[in-house]
Amino acid sequence: MRQVPLIFPFSLAFFFAICGTVFLPQIRLLAFSPFLALLYNKASFIKSLWIASLCGLAIDLLSSEFRFGIHALNFCLTTLLLYQQKRHFVEDKSLALSLFTVIISAASTLLQFFLISIFDRALPLSGKLIITDFMIMPLADAVYAFLWFTCPMKLFVHIKKVGWQAFYSKLLSYTVRGQKL
């Protein structure tokens, strides 16, 4: 997946940040957590800090739930804490992206909880909050990373390798109910 430029996963994350609540209104996924995992593997530490803060700024501009800048600060702190952990996850493995996304999502959620408590309002800590936000949602983010990032990026690499014409002709050669498309 090293052949995929960063703009491609950024576009996927930004599209999901804008339209994610339309498709999954009950689930609050961290749209940029898989992108951050990819970013850490492709960019230097300083560049990762800048891009992470800009991703957080985009989330801040798209939402009005908390004080402006909390998401940007959260993504910067998450990058500061987890950037060096990239060496434990091989970028070309699908499972590695999902596992690193779980870690980024859990750390970002924990930092978000503290930042909101410090700068905005205290959130009630309950067993349900701990189970959903710190265990279930990071796993949902891992599934999101696989389905929304890994699969399209593998398709991108495949199309880049075989070419659009070969991919399109192979797509047309598949039969549906015994008839060609």
Residue pairs with C-beta under 8 A, 6 or more apart in sequence:
1 38
1 91
1 92
1 97
1 150
1 153
1 154
1 157
2 42
2 91
2 92
3 157
3 160
4 153
4 156
4 157
6 38
6 39
6 42
6 43
6 51
8 152
8 153
8 156
9 34
9 35
9 38
9 149
9 153
10 35
10 55
12 35
12 148
12 149
12 152
13 31
13 32
13 34
13 35
13 55
13 149
14 31
14 58
16 29
16 31
16 144
16 148
17 31
17 32
17 58
17 59
17 62
18 62
20 29
20 31
27 137
27 140
28 137
29 137
29 140
29 141
29 144
30 104
30 105
30 108
30 109
30 137
30 141
31 59
32 52
32 55
32 56
32 58
32 59
32 75
33 101
33 104
33 105
33 108
33 141
33 145
34 97
34 101
34 141
34 144
34 145
34 148
34 149
35 55
35 149
36 48
36 52
36 55
36 75
36 78
36 79
36 104
37 86
37 89
37 97
37 100
37 101
37 104
37 145
38 91
38 97
38 149
39 48
39 51
39 52
40 48
40 79
40 82
40 83
40 85
40 86
40 100
41 86
41 89
41 91
42 91
43 51
45 79
45 83
48 79
48 83
49 76
49 79
49 80
52 75
52 76
52 78
52 79
53 72
53 73
53 75
53 76
54 72
55 75
56 71
56 72
56 73
56 74
56 75
56 76
57 69
57 71
57 72
59 71
59 72
59 75
60 68
60 69
60 70
60 71
60 72
63 71
66 116
66 119
66 120
67 119
67 120
70 112
70 115
70 116
70 119
70 120
71 112
73 115
74 108
74 111
74 112
74 115
75 108
77 111
77 115
78 104
78 107
78 108
78 111
81 107
81 111
82 103
82 104
82 107
85 100
85 103
86 100
89 96
89 97
89 99
89 100
90 96
91 97
94 146
94 150
94 154
97 145
97 146
97 149
97 150
98 142
98 143
98 145
98 146
98 150
99 142
101 138
101 141
101 142
101 144
101 145
102 138
102 139
102 141
102 142
103 138
105 137
105 138
105 141
105 142
106 134
106 138
109 133
109 134
109 137
109 138
110 134
113 123
113 133
116 123
117 123
123 129
158 167
159 167
162 170
171 181
172 180
172 181
173 180
174 181
175 181
